[in-house]
Amino acid sequence: MLATDKPVIHIWGQHPLSGEVKISGAKNSALVVMAGALLCSTGCRLQNIPGLVDVDKMCQIIEALGVKIQRNGEVLDFDTTGFNCYTPPFELVSKLRAAFFAIGPILARLGVAKVPMPGGCSIGARPIELHVRGLQAMGAHVEIEHGIVNAYLAGSNKRLQGAKIYLDYPSVGATETLMMAATLAEGETILENAAKEPEVVDLANFCIAMGAQITGAGTDRIAIVGVDKLHEADYSIIADRVEAATFLVAGAITNSEISMYPVIPDHLTAAIAKLEQIGAKVVMDAPDRLRVIPTGTLKGTDIETLPYPAFPTDMQAQFMAMLAVSEGNSVITETVFENRLQHVAELKRMGANIRVKGNHAIVEGVPLLSGATVTATDLRASAALVLAGLAAHGKTTIQDLHHLDRGYDCLEAKMRNLGAKIERVRVNAAGETTYRYAEEIVRV
């Protein structure tokens, strides 16, 4: 295979979709729950783990700490009896921001942690000050030198101490890091202004399954009473609410009826409300199954991203693609990440009428998008381009697929099963196809 070869996705738009799709386990739960497995002194089993590049990277990082992991499909078995390393390799951590969350479990278990600072993020800054200040409040000495966060516990006790911690912002990462650390601390820890996301609740439930004492997860006040150690558990993570919402939009933007399972409808309240404002109908056919039904013309609406339970920033790009072909004007306000409007330029290549002013995108709906060659700028932007390609006239080619593979498990295969004309291929510098992928995704 030529060195210049690169994977791309081709989509031939305006093919109606129908049928049902199975929603994978939540990426944002899987990564942090995998880090939480370090809290167990023996091992645990995690189920419903999606097949993602980020999951593969997290496995490599955890294995580098002395943990043995066996994978069988969607099941991961952890043997943590050999966990004795407190310095995950820079070359691995630098490729996965979520790996930094392991600082809490490492410090709680070993009394010392040296974790490289997470790398930059294309959608905006995600500072670690809240993590650091919280660990310091629990008695840790924390220094940052040469890009390494050095945290350690002085004295012979080697246990974090319970504390009352107020988070200046309801950061999901800081809430998860400090909650994990507090499970093995001495005494009670209170997290005020905590994040309420379903993934935080999922992590808390996993820790509780291992014997942790946690109350209040899902509210802005979480209480954790530390215990001496955590035991084995067999735990299945929640379904991915962002993937489910992406398929809801796929149905609406292609004027198609799609059923999806398993889902947790309560996690999708904000997305469903906006879908229905725009003109789609969403019905619950079973407690864990939703169906999107087109009702005709899509109409513009305004969206503002905010922490859960408000409209999620992780669905902003996908909804923008839909609003680009909806009647009337819409205003999308991004308040969570400062650089999360980079996909606007790519949608405009396809004929979208969008103007950006600060953190606002003003969208004037057009009757039809046109296929074009576009570049994915981040994970959710890549999904938005897939959706736009499904609705567009002609052929769309999407480049830089490494973003998509970080967060969507077999997206092309799932779309094909619904009737989409979509394929992943390798092309050389001359634009010639050099390799055509099989039905299931091939990691590159």
C-alpha positions as CSV (number, residue, x, y, z in Angstrom):
1,M,0.0,0.0,0.0
2,L,1.4,3.4,-0.9
3,A,2.6,5.7,1.8
4,T,0.4,8.5,0.3
5,D,-2.7,6.4,0.8
6,K,-5.3,7.8,3.1
7,P,-8.8,6.6,4.2
8,V,-11.8,8.6,3.1
9,I,-15.6,8.0,3.2
10,H,-17.7,8.4,0.1
11,I,-21.4,9.1,0.5
12,W,-24.0,9.2,-2.3
13,G,-26.8,11.3,-0.8
14,Q,-30.5,11.4,-0.9
15,H,-31.0,7.6,-0.3
16,P,-33.9,7.0,2.1
17,L,-33.1,5.2,5.3
18,S,-35.2,2.6,7.2
19,G,-34.9,-0.1,9.8
20,E,-33.4,-0.3,13.2
21,V,-29.9,0.3,14.6
22,K,-28.2,-1.0,17.7
23,I,-26.6,1.8,19.8
24,S,-23.2,1.0,21.2
25,G,-21.9,1.7,24.7
26,A,-21.1,5.3,25.6
27,K,-17.6,6.4,24.7
28,N,-17.5,8.9,27.5
29,S,-18.5,6.3,30.0
30,A,-16.2,3.6,28.7
31,L,-13.0,5.7,29.0
32,V,-13.6,6.9,32.6
33,V,-15.0,3.6,33.9
34,M,-11.8,1.9,32.5
35,A,-9.8,4.4,34.5
36,G,-12.0,3.6,37.5
37,A,-11.1,-0.1,37.2
38,L,-7.7,0.9,38.7
39,L,-9.5,1.5,42.0
40,C,-10.2,-2.3,42.4
41,S,-7.4,-4.2,44.2
42,T,-8.1,-7.4,42.2
43,G,-9.9,-6.9,39.0
44,C,-13.3,-6.4,37.3
45,R,-15.3,-7.1,34.2
46,L,-16.7,-4.3,32.0
47,Q,-19.4,-5.0,29.4
48,N,-20.9,-3.0,26.5
49,I,-17.5,-1.4,25.7
50,P,-17.6,0.1,22.2
51,G,-14.9,-0.7,19.5
52,L,-13.2,2.7,19.3
53,V,-9.7,3.9,18.7
54,D,-9.9,5.8,22.0
55,V,-10.8,2.6,23.9
56,D,-7.8,0.9,22.3
57,K,-5.5,3.7,23.5
58,M,-6.9,3.7,27.0
59,C,-6.2,-0.1,27.1
60,Q,-2.6,0.5,26.2
61,I,-2.2,3.2,28.9
62,I,-3.7,1.0,31.6
63,E,-1.7,-2.0,30.6
64,A,1.5,0.2,30.8
65,L,0.7,0.6,34.5
66,G,0.9,-3.1,35.1
67,V,-2.7,-4.1,34.6
68,K,-3.6,-7.1,32.4
69,I,-6.6,-6.7,30.1
70,Q,-8.3,-9.4,28.1
71,R,-10.9,-8.3,25.4
72,N,-13.6,-10.5,24.1
73,G,-15.9,-8.4,21.8
74,E,-17.6,-5.8,24.0
75,V,-16.3,-7.3,27.2
76,L,-13.1,-6.3,29.0
77,D,-11.6,-8.2,31.9
78,F,-9.1,-6.4,34.1
79,D,-6.6,-8.0,36.4
80,T,-5.2,-5.2,38.6
81,T,-3.1,-7.3,40.9
82,G,0.0,-6.2,39.1
83,F,-0.8,-2.5,39.1
84,N,2.3,-0.9,40.5
85,C,3.4,1.8,38.1
86,Y,2.4,5.4,38.7
87,T,3.8,7.0,35.5
88,P,1.8,6.4,32.4
89,P,3.9,6.9,29.3
90,F,3.9,10.4,27.7
91,E,3.6,9.1,24.2
92,L,0.4,7.4,25.1
93,V,-1.2,10.0,27.4
94,S,-0.5,12.8,24.9
95,K,-2.8,11.0,22.4
96,L,-5.8,10.7,24.7
97,R,-7.0,13.5,26.9
98,A,-9.2,11.2,28.9
99,A,-6.2,9.4,30.2
100,F,-5.4,12.3,32.6
101,F,-8.5,11.3,34.6
102,A,-6.5,8.2,35.8
103,I,-4.5,10.5,38.1
104,G,-7.3,10.2,40.8
105,P,-7.3,6.4,40.9
106,I,-3.5,6.1,40.6
107,L,-3.0,8.5,43.5
108,A,-5.7,6.9,45.6
109,R,-4.2,3.4,45.1
110,L,-0.4,4.1,45.2
111,G,-0.1,7.3,47.1
112,V,1.9,8.9,44.2
113,A,1.1,9.7,40.6
114,K,3.1,11.3,37.8
115,V,0.9,11.9,34.8
116,P,1.7,14.0,31.8
117,M,-0.5,17.0,31.2
118,P,-3.1,16.3,28.6
119,G,-2.4,17.7,25.1
120,G,-4.2,20.4,23.3
121,C,-7.8,20.0,22.0
122,S,-8.9,21.3,18.7
123,I,-12.3,22.4,20.0
124,G,-10.9,24.4,22.9
125,A,-9.1,24.5,26.2
126,R,-9.9,22.1,28.9
127,P,-7.9,23.2,31.9
128,I,-6.9,20.9,34.7
129,E,-6.9,23.5,37.5
130,L,-10.1,22.1,39.0
131,H,-8.5,18.6,39.2
132,V,-5.4,19.9,40.8
133,R,-7.1,22.1,43.4
134,G,-9.5,19.3,44.4
135,L,-6.6,16.8,44.9
136,Q,-4.8,19.5,47.0
137,A,-7.9,20.0,49.1
138,M,-7.8,16.2,49.8
139,G,-4.2,16.5,51.1
140,A,-2.1,15.8,48.0
141,H,1.0,17.7,47.2
142,V,0.8,18.6,43.5
143,E,3.6,20.2,41.4
144,I,3.7,20.7,37.7
145,E,7.2,20.5,36.2
146,H,8.2,20.0,32.6
147,G,4.7,19.1,31.5
148,I,4.3,16.4,34.2
149,V,1.7,16.7,37.0
150,N,3.5,15.2,40.1
151,A,1.1,14.3,42.9
152,Y,2.0,12.6,46.1
153,L,0.9,12.0,49.7
154,A,3.4,12.8,52.4
155,G,3.7,10.9,55.7
156,S,3.1,7.2,56.5
157,N,-0.7,7.2,56.1
158,K,-0.6,7.4,52.3
159,R,-4.3,8.1,52.1
160,L,-6.2,11.0,50.7
161,Q,-8.4,12.9,53.2
162,G,-12.0,13.7,52.8
163,A,-12.7,17.4,52.0
164,K,-15.4,19.8,51.0
165,I,-14.7,20.9,47.4
166,Y,-16.5,23.5,45.4
167,L,-16.0,23.4,41.6
168,D,-16.0,26.8,40.0
169,Y,-17.4,25.1,36.9
170,P,-19.4,21.8,36.7
171,S,-16.5,20.1,34.9
172,V,-17.3,16.5,34.0
173,G,-13.6,15.5,34.1
174,A,-12.9,17.2,37.4
175,T,-16.0,15.7,39.0
176,E,-15.0,12.2,37.8
177,T,-11.4,12.5,38.8
178,L,-12.2,13.7,42.3
179,M,-15.1,11.3,42.8
180,M,-12.8,8.3,42.0
181,A,-10.0,9.6,44.3
182,A,-12.5,10.1,47.1
183,T,-13.7,6.5,47.0
184,L,-10.5,5.4,48.9
185,A,-10.0,8.5,50.9
186,E,-10.2,8.7,54.7
187,G,-13.5,10.3,55.7
188,E,-16.2,12.1,53.7
189,T,-15.7,14.2,50.6
190,I,-18.4,16.6,49.3
191,L,-18.3,17.8,45.7
192,E,-20.4,21.0,45.3
193,N,-21.4,22.3,41.8
194,A,-20.6,18.8,40.5
195,A,-21.4,17.8,36.9
196,K,-24.7,16.1,36.4
197,E,-24.0,14.2,33.2
198,P,-25.2,10.6,32.8
199,E,-21.6,9.5,32.4
200,V,-20.9,10.8,35.9
201,V,-23.8,8.8,37.2
202,D,-22.6,5.7,35.3
203,L,-19.1,6.0,36.9
204,A,-20.7,6.4,40.3
205,N,-22.8,3.3,39.8
206,F,-19.7,1.4,38.7
207,C,-17.8,2.5,41.8
208,I,-20.8,1.6,44.0
209,A,-20.9,-1.9,42.4
210,M,-17.3,-2.3,43.6
211,G,-18.3,-1.3,47.2
212,A,-17.9,2.5,47.1
213,Q,-20.2,4.7,49.2
214,I,-21.5,7.5,46.9
215,T,-24.7,9.4,47.1
216,G,-26.0,12.3,45.0
217,A,-24.6,11.5,41.6
218,G,-26.7,13.2,39.0
219,T,-27.2,16.2,41.2
220,D,-24.9,19.2,41.9
221,R,-23.9,17.8,45.3
222,I,-22.1,14.4,45.5
223,A,-21.1,12.9,48.8
224,I,-18.4,10.1,48.9
225,V,-17.5,8.3,52.1
226,G,-14.2,6.6,51.6
227,V,-13.6,2.9,52.2
228,D,-10.4,0.9,52.7
229,K,-10.6,-1.0,49.4
230,L,-12.9,-1.8,46.5
231,H,-13.8,-5.3,45.4
232,E,-14.5,-7.0,42.0
233,A,-17.6,-6.1,40.0
234,D,-19.2,-7.1,36.7
235,Y,-20.6,-3.9,35.2
236,S,-22.3,-2.9,31.9
237,I,-22.0,0.7,30.8
238,I,-24.8,2.8,29.5
239,A,-25.8,3.3,25.9
240,D,-24.2,6.2,24.1
241,R,-26.7,9.1,24.1
242,V,-24.7,11.1,21.5
243,E,-24.7,8.2,19.1
244,A,-28.4,7.7,19.6
245,A,-29.1,11.5,19.1
246,T,-26.9,11.3,15.9
247,F,-29.1,8.6,14.5
248,L,-32.3,10.6,15.4
249,V,-30.9,13.5,13.4
250,A,-30.0,11.0,10.5
251,G,-33.7,10.1,10.3
252,A,-34.9,13.7,10.4
253,I,-32.4,15.1,7.9
254,T,-33.1,12.3,5.4
255,N,-36.9,12.3,5.9
256,S,-36.7,8.7,7.1
257,E,-38.1,6.5,9.8
258,I,-35.5,4.8,12.0
259,S,-35.8,2.8,15.2
260,M,-32.9,2.5,17.7
261,Y,-32.1,0.5,20.8
262,P,-30.9,0.3,23.5
263,V,-31.3,3.9,24.6
264,I,-32.1,5.7,27.8
265,P,-34.8,8.3,26.7
266,D,-34.2,10.5,29.8
267,H,-30.7,11.1,28.6
268,L,-32.0,12.5,25.3
269,T,-34.6,15.0,26.6
270,A,-33.0,18.1,25.3
271,A,-32.1,16.7,21.9
272,I,-35.6,15.2,21.4
273,A,-37.3,18.6,22.4
274,K,-35.2,20.4,19.8
275,L,-35.9,17.7,17.1
276,E,-39.6,18.1,17.7
277,Q,-39.4,21.9,17.5
278,I,-37.6,21.5,14.1
279,G,-40.3,19.2,12.8
280,A,-39.5,15.5,13.5
281,K,-41.5,13.3,15.8
282,V,-39.9,10.9,18.3
283,V,-41.9,8.1,19.9
284,M,-40.9,5.7,22.6
285,D,-41.8,2.2,21.4
286,A,-40.4,0.5,24.5
287,P,-38.5,1.8,27.6
288,D,-35.2,1.3,25.8
289,R,-36.3,1.9,22.2
290,L,-37.0,5.2,20.3
291,R,-38.2,5.8,16.8
292,V,-37.9,9.0,14.8
293,I,-40.7,9.7,12.3
294,P,-40.5,12.5,9.7
295,T,-43.5,14.8,9.6
296,G,-42.7,16.9,6.5
297,T,-40.9,20.2,6.4
298,L,-38.1,21.0,8.9
299,K,-38.2,24.4,10.4
300,G,-35.4,26.5,12.0
301,T,-35.0,27.0,15.7
302,D,-32.4,28.4,18.1
303,I,-30.0,26.3,20.1
304,E,-27.7,27.1,23.0
305,T,-25.2,24.6,24.3
306,L,-24.9,24.2,28.1
307,P,-23.9,21.5,30.6
308,Y,-26.3,18.6,31.1
309,P,-29.3,18.5,31.3
310,A,-29.4,21.4,28.8
311,F,-28.6,20.9,25.1
312,P,-25.3,19.1,24.7
313,T,-22.3,20.6,23.0
314,D,-21.6,17.2,21.5
315,M,-24.7,17.5,19.4
316,Q,-24.2,21.1,18.2
317,A,-22.5,20.2,14.9
318,Q,-25.0,17.5,14.0
319,F,-28.0,19.8,14.6
320,M,-26.3,22.5,12.6
321,A,-26.1,20.2,9.6
322,M,-29.9,19.6,9.9
323,L,-30.7,23.3,10.4
324,A,-28.7,24.1,7.3
325,V,-31.5,22.4,5.3
326,S,-34.4,23.6,7.5
327,E,-36.8,26.4,6.5
328,G,-36.0,29.8,8.0
329,N,-33.3,31.1,10.2
330,S,-31.6,29.6,13.2
331,V,-29.1,30.8,15.7
332,I,-26.7,28.4,17.4
333,T,-24.8,29.6,20.4
334,E,-21.8,27.5,21.6
335,T,-21.0,28.3,25.3
336,V,-18.9,25.3,26.3
337,F,-16.0,25.2,23.9
338,E,-14.5,28.3,22.2
339,N,-13.4,26.6,19.0
340,R,-16.3,24.3,18.3
341,L,-17.6,26.0,15.1
342,Q,-14.8,24.9,12.8
343,H,-17.2,22.7,10.8
344,V,-19.0,25.8,9.6
345,A,-16.5,26.2,6.8
346,E,-16.9,22.6,5.7
347,L,-20.7,22.8,5.6
348,K,-20.4,25.9,3.6
349,R,-18.4,24.0,1.0
350,M,-21.6,21.9,0.6
351,G,-23.7,25.0,0.0
352,A,-24.9,25.8,3.6
353,N,-25.6,29.4,4.3
354,I,-24.0,30.0,7.7
355,R,-22.3,33.1,9.2
356,V,-20.2,33.1,12.4
357,K,-20.1,36.0,14.8
358,G,-18.1,35.2,17.9
359,N,-19.6,32.1,19.5
360,H,-22.8,32.4,17.4
361,A,-23.6,30.7,14.1
362,I,-26.4,32.2,12.2
363,V,-27.9,29.6,9.9
364,E,-30.2,30.4,7.0
365,G,-31.7,27.2,5.7
366,V,-31.2,26.3,2.0
367,P,-33.4,23.8,0.0
368,L,-30.5,21.4,-0.7
369,L,-26.9,20.8,0.0
370,S,-24.5,19.6,-2.7
371,G,-21.9,16.9,-2.3
372,A,-18.3,18.1,-2.0
373,T,-14.9,17.0,-0.6
374,V,-14.8,18.1,3.0
375,T,-12.4,17.6,6.0
376,A,-13.4,16.5,9.5
377,T,-12.1,19.0,12.1
378,D,-13.1,17.1,15.2
379,L,-15.1,14.1,16.4
380,R,-18.6,15.5,16.3
381,A,-17.9,17.6,13.2
382,S,-17.1,14.4,11.4
383,A,-20.5,13.0,12.3
384,A,-22.2,16.2,11.1
385,L,-20.5,15.9,7.7
386,V,-21.7,12.3,7.4
387,L,-25.3,13.6,8.1
388,A,-24.9,16.4,5.6
389,G,-23.6,13.9,3.0
390,L,-26.6,11.7,3.5
391,A,-29.0,14.6,2.8
392,A,-26.9,16.2,0.0
393,H,-27.3,15.9,-3.8
394,G,-24.5,14.0,-5.3
395,K,-21.3,12.5,-3.8
396,T,-19.6,13.7,-0.6
397,T,-16.0,12.7,0.3
398,I,-14.9,13.1,3.9
399,Q,-11.2,13.2,4.9
400,D,-9.4,13.0,8.2
401,L,-11.4,10.0,9.5
402,H,-9.3,9.6,12.7
403,H,-11.7,11.9,14.4
404,L,-14.7,9.8,13.5
405,D,-13.0,6.5,14.6
406,R,-12.5,8.0,18.1
407,G,-16.1,8.1,18.9
408,Y,-18.4,6.1,16.6
409,D,-18.4,2.3,16.5
410,C,-18.9,1.0,13.0
411,L,-20.8,4.1,11.8
412,E,-20.6,3.3,8.1
413,A,-21.8,-0.3,8.6
414,K,-24.7,0.9,10.7
415,M,-25.7,3.5,8.1
416,R,-25.4,0.9,5.3
417,N,-27.7,-1.4,7.2
418,L,-30.2,1.4,7.2
419,G,-29.9,1.8,3.4
420,A,-27.3,4.5,3.1
421,K,-25.0,4.4,0.2
422,I,-21.7,4.9,2.0
423,E,-18.3,3.3,1.9
424,R,-14.8,3.7,3.3
425,V,-11.9,3.4,0.9
426,R,-8.2,4.3,0.6
427,V,-7.2,6.7,-2.1
428,N,-3.7,7.8,-3.2
429,A,-2.5,11.3,-4.0
430,A,-4.0,11.0,-7.5
431,G,-7.4,10.3,-6.1
432,E,-7.4,6.7,-7.2
433,T,-8.9,4.0,-5.0
434,T,-6.2,1.6,-3.8
435,Y,-8.1,-0.3,-1.2
436,R,-11.8,-0.9,-0.5
437,Y,-12.8,-1.7,3.1
438,A,-14.9,-4.7,4.1
439,E,-18.4,-4.2,5.7
440,E,-17.0,-3.7,9.2
441,I,-14.6,-0.8,10.0
442,V,-10.9,-1.5,9.7
443,R,-8.6,0.4,12.1
444,V,-5.8,2.3,10.5
